[in-house]
Amino acid sequence: MSDTIILRRWSARIRTADEADYIAYIAGTGLDDYRATPGNLGAQMLVRTLGNGESEVSTLSWWESLDAIRAFAGEDIEVARYYPEDDRFLLTRPDHVEHHRVVRSAEMIKPG
C-alpha cells in the first residue's frame, strides 16, 4: 500500500422529497460496492438541501491506490459509475468524478 490515500468525490442533485428513498438506495448499491472492493478504506454520503425542492448528494470514498479505484470504477477512473435505478432519482448526472490526494488529516471526534 502506498502512503497516499485518495479521495473519490461524486455529486449530483435529486428532488428533496426523494432524499430518504435515495439514501436507502445508495446504501444498498454504491456504499455496499465501495465496502466490498479491496483497497476501499471507507465511504460516506452527504446531503445538502438547496431550498428549491432540490438536494445535492455527494459520496466520498477513500482508497489506498488508483488500482483499487479501478477495481471499483473500471479502467477510466474519471468516469462516474451509475446504477440501473439512478435515472429514477437523479436530476443531474455528471459524467466525471473528482480524485484528490489526502495530504493531511485529523481524527474525527464524535460528540458526547
C-alpha positions in Angstrom: 0.0 0.0 0.0 1.2 3.5 -0.9 1.4 6.2 1.8 -1.0 8.3 -0.2 -4.8 7.9 0.4 -7.0 9.0 -2.5 -10.4 10.6 -2.0 -13.0 10.0 -4.8 -15.8 12.5 -4.8 -19.1 12.4 -6.8 -22.0 14.8 -6.5 -25.4 15.2 -8.2 -28.9 16.7 -7.5 -32.1 14.9 -6.5 -35.6 16.1 -5.5 -35.6 16.9 -1.8 -38.8 14.8 -1.5 -36.8 11.7 -2.6 -34.0 12.1 0.0 -35.0 9.2 2.2 -35.6 6.8 -0.7 -32.3 7.8 -2.4 -30.3 7.4 0.7 -31.6 3.9 1.2 -31.0 3.1 -2.4 -27.4 4.3 -2.4 -26.7 2.5 0.9 -27.6 -0.8 -0.8 -25.8 -0.1 -4.1 -22.8 2.3 -4.2 -21.9 2.2 -0.5 -22.0 -1.6 -0.3 -20.0 -1.8 -3.5 -17.3 0.6 -2.1 -17.0 -1.5 1.0 -16.9 -4.8 -1.0 -13.9 -3.6 -3.1 -10.5 -4.5 -1.8 -8.5 -1.3 -1.1 -11.5 0.8 -0.1 -10.8 2.5 3.2 -14.4 3.8 3.8 -17.1 5.9 2.4 -19.7 8.5 3.4 -22.8 10.0 1.8 -23.5 13.7 2.3 -26.8 15.5 1.6 -27.4 19.3 1.4 -30.9 20.7 1.0 -30.7 23.6 -1.5 -34.1 25.1 -0.7 -35.6 25.0 -4.2 -37.1 21.5 -4.0 -33.7 20.0 -4.8 -30.9 18.5 -2.7 -27.3 17.9 -3.5 -26.0 14.5 -2.7 -22.3 13.6 -2.6 -20.4 10.4 -2.0 -16.9 10.5 -0.6 -14.8 7.3 -0.7 -11.3 6.8 0.4 -8.9 4.4 -1.4 -5.5 3.0 -0.8 -4.5 3.2 -4.5 -5.6 4.1 -8.1 -5.6 0.4 -8.8 -8.2 -0.2 -6.0 -10.3 2.6 -7.6 -10.0 0.8 -11.0 -11.4 -2.4 -9.4 -14.5 -0.4 -8.4 -14.9 2.1 -11.3 -13.3 0.4 -14.3 -10.2 1.4 -16.3 -11.2 5.1 -16.7 -11.5 6.1 -13.1 -12.5 9.7 -14.0 -15.9 8.4 -15.4 -18.7 8.3 -12.9 -20.2 4.9 -12.3 -24.0 4.6 -12.2 -26.6 2.0 -11.2 -29.8 0.9 -13.0 -32.2 2.9 -10.9 -30.2 6.1 -10.8 -32.3 7.7 -13.5 -35.4 7.4 -11.3 -33.8 9.8 -8.7 -31.1 11.9 -10.4 -31.9 15.4 -11.7 -28.3 15.8 -12.8 -25.9 13.0 -13.9 -22.3 14.3 -14.0 -20.1 12.3 -16.4 -17.0 12.6 -14.2 -15.8 12.3 -10.6 -13.0 14.1 -8.7 -10.0 12.5 -7.2 -7.9 14.1 -4.5 -4.7 13.1 -2.7 -5.3 13.3 1.1 -2.2 15.2 2.3 -3.2 15.8 5.9 -6.0 14.6 8.1 -7.2 14.8 11.7 -9.1 12.1 13.5 -12.8 12.6 13.8 -14.1 13.0 17.3 -17.7 12.1 18.0 -19.6 14.5 20.3 -20.9 13.2 23.6 
